[in-house]
Amino acid sequence: ILDDPDLKDIDPTVLKHCHAAASMCILEAGKQKADISAISTCLEDCKLDKERIEQFCTEYEKNKDALEILLGSIGRSPLHITDVSWRLEYQIKNNQLHKTYQPSYLVTLNVENSDSGSHPDVSFSCTMEQLQDLVGKLKDAAKSLERATQM
Amino acid sequence: KLNIGVDTIQHGVEGLVYLLTESSKLMISEVDFQDSIHVLGFSDELNKSLLQLYLDNRKEIRSILGELAPRLPSYHSLEWRLDVQLASRSLRQQIKPAVTMKLHLNQNEDLTAQVLQTDPATLLHLIQQLEQALGEMKMNHCRRIVRNMK
C-alpha cells in the first residue's frame, strides 16, 4: 500500500492506521461471521457515508468465503495426514534367517504440520493381517462419520 | 557330574548351538541334516537324537532368529476418535469434522504412539488406497511369484 502511486500524497502514518483499521474490521467481521446488515450498522455508527458502506459490503461479500477458509485454517492441530503410499514386498531371506517367504507392506503416511509446513512422514511396516486390522479400523471410523452426518 | 573338563563341555554346547541354528536358519531337510552329521562319525543312536532335537526345536529357533533381522517400526494398533471443531480463536461458528487417531508402533521393542489427524475426504482416500494394497496379494502376478518361490 505504501508503494501505491494513487496514495502517495497521503501521510504514511495515516495510511497505516487506515489499513490497520480496515483489516481489523474485516477480520472481526469474518471471525464473528457477521452478516451484511450487522456490518452496515457498525459502519453507520462510525459515520461512513452510504456509498462507502455499500462499496465495502460488496467487496466483503465477494471475498467472504475465502476469508472464512483462511481464518479456519489458522490454529494448531495434530499432524495432518494428507496422503498415503505403500509398497508390497516379498521377503525371501535375510542374513539371520533363510527361506522366510513372507509378504510385507511398507506404508508411509504423508504428514503436514500446520505451523512449519513440513514434517518427516510416518512410515511403518506391517503384515497382511496387520494391514487388514488397520483398514478395518479406518472403515469403522468412516462408518461412524457417515452415521454422524445422518443424525 | 559328567566328569569332563569345562572346556570340552563349552565346546560341545557351542557346537550343538551352531549345528542347530545353522540348520534352522537354512531350513534344511531331514535328509540333508542326516547327511551333514553323518560326516561327524557319531553313533546311529546319537544321530537319531540329534535329528529329533533339530526337528523339535526348529520352529522356535527360526522365530527367535526372525527377531534379529533388521526392522522398520512396525504397526501395532490404531485408536481413533471423531471430532468436530466448533470454534477457534480466529473463527467462530464452525463445523469442521476431523478424525483424530493414535497410531501405536513397535520400534525396536519400544511401543511408540503418535497422534495424527485427518479430514473425512482424506480418510476415504486412505481406505481406498490401502484396500488396493491389500488386493495386490490376490492378483495373479503376486500369486505366481509366491508359488514359484516356495
Contacts between the chains, C-beta under 8 A, distances in Angstrom:
chain1	res1	chain2	res2	distance
A	30	B	91	7.2
A	31	B	90	6.1
A	31	B	91	5.7
A	31	B	92	5.9
A	32	B	92	5.8
A	32	B	93	8.0
A	33	B	91	7.7
A	33	B	92	6.3
A	33	B	93	4.9
A	68	B	91	6.8
A	71	B	90	4.5
A	71	B	91	4.0
A	72	B	88	7.4
A	72	B	90	7.6
A	72	B	91	4.9
A	72	B	94	6.0
A	72	B	96	6.6
A	74	B	88	7.3
A	74	B	89	7.8
A	74	B	90	4.3
A	74	B	91	7.6
A	75	B	88	4.6
A	75	B	89	6.6
A	75	B	90	6.3
A	77	B	98	7.6
A	77	B	117	5.7
A	78	B	100	6.5
A	78	B	115	4.6
A	78	B	116	6.0
A	78	B	117	4.4
A	79	B	114	7.5
A	79	B	115	7.3
A	79	B	116	5.3
A	79	B	117	6.9
A	80	B	116	7.5
A	80	B	117	5.4
A	80	B	118	6.4
A	80	B	119	7.8
A	81	B	116	5.5
A	81	B	117	7.1
A	81	B	118	4.2
A	81	B	122	5.9
A	81	B	126	7.0
A	82	B	122	6.5
A	83	B	122	7.5
A	83	B	125	7.4
A	84	B	125	7.6
A	84	B	126	5.1
A	84	B	129	5.2
A	84	B	130	6.7
A	85	B	129	7.9
A	86	B	129	6.8
A	86	B	130	6.7
A	86	B	133	4.3
A	88	B	133	6.4
A	88	B	136	5.2
A	88	B	137	6.9
A	88	B	142	7.3
A	90	B	142	7.5
A	90	B	145	6.2
A	90	B	146	6.8
A	90	B	149	7.1
A	92	B	149	6.6
A	94	B	69	4.3
A	94	B	70	7.1
A	95	B	69	7.8
A	96	B	25	6.8
A	96	B	65	4.7
A	96	B	66	7.3
A	96	B	68	4.3
A	96	B	69	5.3
A	97	B	25	5.5
A	97	B	62	6.2
A	97	B	65	4.5
A	97	B	66	5.5
A	97	B	68	7.8
A	97	B	69	6.4
A	98	B	25	5.7
A	98	B	26	5.2
A	98	B	27	6.3
A	99	B	26	7.4
A	99	B	27	4.6
A	100	B	66	7.2
A	101	B	146	7.6
A	101	B	149	6.2
A	101	B	150	6.5
A	103	B	137	5.8
A	103	B	142	7.5
A	103	B	146	7.5
A	105	B	133	6.1
A	106	B	72	6.8
A	107	B	75	7.6
A	107	B	130	7.3
A	107	B	133	7.6
A	109	B	103	8.0
A	109	B	116	7.0
A	111	B	116	6.8
A	122	B	103	6.9
A	122	B	114	6.2
A	122	B	116	7.1
A	123	B	72	6.5
A	123	B	73	7.1
A	124	B	72	6.4
A	124	B	73	4.8
A	124	B	74	5.8
A	124	B	75	5.1
A	124	B	103	7.8
A	124	B	105	5.2
A	125	B	71	7.1
A	125	B	72	4.5
A	125	B	73	7.3
A	125	B	74	4.9
A	125	B	75	7.2
A	126	B	74	6.0
A	126	B	75	3.8
A	128	B	134	6.9
A	128	B	137	6.2
A	130	B	74	7.4
A	130	B	75	4.5
A	131	B	75	7.5
A	131	B	130	6.5
A	131	B	133	6.7
A	131	B	134	5.8
A	132	B	134	6.4
A	133	B	75	7.8
A	133	B	77	7.3
A	133	B	78	7.7
A	134	B	75	6.3
A	134	B	78	5.7
A	134	B	130	6.8
A	135	B	127	6.3
A	135	B	130	4.9
A	135	B	131	6.0
A	135	B	134	6.5
A	137	B	78	4.8
A	137	B	80	6.2
A	138	B	78	7.6
A	138	B	80	7.5
A	138	B	123	6.5
A	138	B	126	6.0
A	138	B	127	5.0
A	138	B	130	7.2
A	139	B	127	5.9
A	140	B	80	7.4
A	141	B	80	4.5
A	141	B	82	6.8
A	141	B	99	5.2
A	141	B	101	7.8
A	141	B	123	6.4
A	142	B	120	7.6
A	142	B	123	5.6
A	142	B	124	6.2
A	142	B	127	6.1
A	144	B	82	5.8
A	145	B	82	6.1
A	145	B	97	6.7
A	145	B	99	7.0
A	145	B	120	5.5
A	145	B	123	7.2
A	148	B	82	6.3
A	148	B	84	8.0
A	148	B	97	7.5
A	149	B	97	7.9
